Amino acid sequence: MIWLILGAVLPSMVITWAAAYLIRAIGPRLGLVDKPGHRKVHSKVMPTAGGLAIWLGIVLPLAMGQFLLWNVDPTSGVIHDLGMQVPEFVRPHLAGLAEQSDRLWVLLAGGSVLMILGLVDDRRGIDWRLRLGVQAGVATALVLQQWRLSLFLDVPLVTGALSVFWIVGLVNSFNMLDNMDGLSAGVATIAAAMLAAVMLLAPAPMSHQPQLFVGGFLLVLVGALIGFLWHNWPPARLFMGDTGAYLVGYLLAAMTLSATFTGENLPSHAILAPLCVLAVPLYDTATVIFIRLREGRSPFVGDKSHFSHRLVELGMTKTQAVLTIYLTTATCGLGALLLHQVNWTGACVILLLVACVLLLVGVLETAGRRRRNGDSPGSKDAQG
């Protein structure tokens, strides 16, 4: 298993790391920069569109893997022309990987469209209606290729609509989360690693084998994100931009749709694993939209009402805020590793723990805002 992890993570990490240097060098010449503004936390012009490096770090290793798969003898495991053998643990999965390869390139085609959409958005800016329209179109195309939620409902129209909403929602969640150095990429790394662990620990119901297609893809994504984080860790030298946020949110959403969380030997409540892993991005999106609507502003216009900004307003440094969100993501995500091993009572406890973590964050934020605004419970008595 360690060779699978290293073989999936290292190539994508190295390619993304190297490609990011190139984008840092040529991006400003192409106008791919993020300028400071009233709703930005950086104070100087920064190269952006680092998502292009993430895209390369994912596509190039998978294209190489596809080439090897086309040239391998499924019986002997020998790779033609190279005279090499695939690792023993991979051989039982060769037929399944070949069967899934068409789905892989459908997935990457949709991700490439969204990456290009983000690239144009980073360069020139795109109206939010057009952005949502393209995102919904790509999501619909993917759902029509049978990437969809099951939810134990035999109502294709309902499950299809919810699947499109899920994809578009996560695309925009990671875009909204990309508001501080290392934040969106770090949270995505933790989420992808958690989901990969679930896929490799929870066997597929039919084959009783690890879900190598989904788990392996998520590990490639982890590698690409780690390679990018070298450049994005505070103080950042490169932003992922909409180019990366759209791509990463889309890929995580698609992988949760492709994964099998329930079935024979797997309890039905294991389907809630993605909600645990992705609780923080969903919390950030929900609270930001609520704050903007409550204040009579459009939910599609950026501001500094995000989870990370609210933590900074409480007195944290930006790095402390990012690390706090990492820890919150990991704490919520750990529950996903247990869902397939517990009964409904245990699942309820896990979900309550996730809810309590998020509620605790909300209480602390509210108390901090009240104290900062001078209306803490003891303020009147002190003035007395």
N, C-alpha and C positions, 0 to 999 in steps of 0.2 A: 504493500500500500504506500510505503514511503516513496517508492520509485514513481508511482503514479502521481503523487503530489508534486514531487520535484520536477518530473517531466512535463507537467501541465503548467506549473507556476514559473519556473525559471526562464524558459524561452520568451514568454510573453512579457515578463518583467524586464529582461534585458533589452528587447526590441523597443518597448515603450520608453524605457529610460534613455536609450540612445536617440530615438526619434524626437523626444521632447527637447533635447539639446538643439536639434535642427530647427524645430519650430520656434524656439526661443530666439534663434538667430535670424530667421527669415520672416517670422510673423509680423514684426513691426513694419517691415518694408512692404508687406501686403495689406497693411491697414488693420491687422488682427491684433488690436490693442484694446484694453479696457481702461478708460479714462476716469479719474476721480470725479465724484459727484456728491450731492447732498445725501443720497441714500447709499453711498458706498463707504466702506470702512478703510479702504486703502488710500494713500495720499500721493501716489505717483502713478504715472502711466505704466501699465503692466501688459506683457504679452499674453494673449489669450488663445483660445481654440486648442488648448492642450488635449482636448478630446480626440483630436485627429491622431495624436500619438497613441492614445488608448485604443482607438479603432485599429491602427496598424498592429499594435501588440496583440490584438485578438485575432484579426483576420489572417495575418501572415503565418503564425504557428498552426492555425486550423487548416489553412490551405496546404501547408507542408504535410500535416497529418492526413488530409484527404488524399494527397498524392501517394503517400505510403500505403494507405488503405486500398487504393486502386491496384497496387502492385504487390499485394501480399497474397500468398496461398493460404486460404482459410483452414485447410487441413493440416499442413505442416507448420504454418506460421512463418514461413520463409519469405522475405521481401525480395522479389525478383530484381535482378541487376545489381543489388547491393550485397547479396549473399548473407544478409543478417536475419536473425530471428526476432520476432516480437517477444516481449516478456511473457513468461508462462501465465501469469495471472490475467493477461489481456486476451489470450486466445479464446476463452469461452465467450467473449463479448464481441468478437470480430463480426459475426453475422449480424448481430444487433446494431453495431455501429454503422455497418454498411447500409442497413435498412433505414437508419436515422439520418444518413448523410444528406438526403434531399431536404429533410426538414431543417437541417442545420443551415443550409444555404438560403432557404426561404427566410429563416430568422435573420440571417446576416444581411440579406437584401433589404429587409425592412429597417434594420438598424442603420444601414448605410444611407437610406433615404433621410432618416431623422438626423443622422450626423451631418449630412449636407444641409438640411434645413437649419440646424444649429450654427453651422459655419456661416451661412448667409446672414443669420440673425446676429451673430457676433460681428460680422463685417459691416452690415448696413442697417440692421434692425428690421423686424417684421411685425406687422400689426397682429395683436393677440388673436384676432378672429381667424386669420390665415394660419397661424401656428396651430391653433386647436383643430382647425379643419384638416390640415395635413396629418397631424398626430392621430386624429380619429380615423382618417382614411387608411393609414398604415396599420393601425390596430384592427380595423375591420377586415382588412386583407389577411392579416395573420389569423384572426378568429375563423375566417372562412376556410383556412387551411387546417382547421380542427385544433388550433391552440385555444382552448377555452376552459373555463371553470366547469366543474361537474355539479358541485353543491347538492348532489343526490336528487337533482331535478331533471325530469325527462321533458323539458320545455326549452328547445333550442333557442327560441327567440329571447327568452329571459336570460338564459346562461350566456348567450352571445352578447347581449347588451351589457350585462354585468362585466363580462370579460373585457369589452372595449373600454368601459368606464374604469376598470382596474388598471389597464395599461396606460391610458391617458392620465389617470390620477397619479401613478407612480412616476411617469415621465416628468410631470410638473412638480411633484413633491421633491425630487432630487434637484430639479432646477431651482426651486425656491430655497432649498437647503444650501445651495452653493453661494453662500454669502459671507464666508470667512475662510481664511487660509486653512487648507487641509480638512475642512469640515465635510463637504459632500463626498469627496473621494474616500475619506477615512471611514465614514459611516457605511458607505457602499462596500468597502473592503470587509468590514466586520460582518455585514449582512450576507454578503456572498460566501464568506468563509463558514458562517453558521449554517446557511442553507446547504452548502457542499457537505458539511459534516453530517447533516440529517440524511442527505441522499446516500452517503456511503455507509452510514450506520443502520438505516432502515431499509431492509431488502425489498426489492420490487415484489408485489404479491404473486405474480405469475412465475417468474424465474427464480425467486428467492435469492437473487444475487444483488449486490450493490447497484444502484442506479448510476451506471458509469457515464452515460451520455450527459445527463444533467449535472451530476457531480463533477465530471471532468471539465465541462464547459465553465462551470462556476469557478473552478480552480484557475482556469486560464484567465478569467475575468479578474480574479484576485491578484494574479501575477501582474497583469497590466496596470491595475490600480496601485499596486505597491511601487512599480516602476515610475508611475506618474507622481506619487506622493513624495518621492525624492526631490522633485522640483516644486511641489506645492506646499510642503511642510513649512510652517511659519519660521521666518518670513518668506513668503512664496516668491518664486522667481517666474512662475508660469501659472495661469489660471486654466481650468478645464473649459470654462465658458459654456454657453448653451450647446456647443458642439459635443462636449462630453456629457453634460447633464442629461440631455435628451437620450443619448445612446445608453448610458448606464441605467437610467430608470427603466427604459424599454427592455433591456436585456434581463434585468432582475424580474420585472413583471412577467416576461415571457417564460423564464425558467420556472417560476412558481406555477404557471399554467401547465407546463409540460411535465412537471414532477408528479409522481404518484405518492400521495401521502396516506391514502387509505386503501383498504381491500382485505384480502385474505391475510390473516395474522397481523393486520394493522388496524387499530381502532379508528372509528369514523371521526373522532375528535382531533386526530392528528392533522386533519385538513386546516386546522387553525394555526399551524406552525408559522406560515408566512406573516400572520398578523403579529405574532410575538417578535419575529425577526425585524419586521419593518414598522414596528410600533412608533419609533421616534420620528422618522420622516412623516408618517401619517399624522402624528400628534402636532408636529410643527405646521403642517399644511392646514389642518383643521383649526388650530388656534389663530394662525395668521389671518385666515379668511374670516373667522369670527370677529377678530379685532377690527379688521378693515370695514366689515359690514356694520358693526356696532357704531363706528365713527363716521358712517355715511360715505365711505370711500369705495372705489372700485376694487374688487379682490384681485384684479389683473394688473394693478399699478404697484410697482415695487416700493418698499419703504424699509424702515428699521424696526419692524415689529416681530421679527423672527425669534425663535427660541434662543439662538445664540446671542442676538442683540439684547434680549431681555436679561440673560445671565450677566452680560457685561454691565448693564445698567445696575445690577445688584452689587457691583464692586469687583467682579472678577476681571482678570486680564483676558485678552482674546484667546491666548493659548489655554488658559484655565477653563474657559468656556467650551472650547473645542474638546479638551480632554474630558470634561464633565459629560458632554453629549456622547463621546465615545463610550464612557463607562455606562451611561444609561442605556445605550444601544446594546452593549454586551450583556448587561443584566437582564434586559427584557428578552434578548435573543437566546440566552441559555435555556429558557423554558422550552424552546422548540426542540431541544435535544432530548427532552424527557417525554414529550407528548405521546410518542408512539409506544412508550413503555409503561404508561399509567392508565388507570381506569378513569371513568368520567369524574369521580370525586377528585382524583389527583389532577385531572385537566382543569377542573374548576379552580382548584387552589393555585395552579400555575397562572391562569388567566387573571385571577384576583391579585396575585403578586405583581403582574405586569401593570394592571390598572392602578394598584397602590403606588407603584414607582412613579407613574405619570401624574397621579393626583398629588403626591408629595411634592413633585416639581412645581405643579401649579400652585399649591399652597405657599411654597417658599417664594415664588415669583410674586404672588399677590401681596404677601406680607412685606416683601422688599419694596414694592411700588408704593404701598401705603406709608411706609416709614420715610421713603424718599420724598413723598409729597407732603409730609408733615401732618398726616391725619392718622397716626398710630393710636392704638387704644388709650395709651397713657398721656397723650399730648395735651388734652384738655385739662387733665388734673394738674399737670406740670405748670400750665399757664395760670391755674387757679387763682 
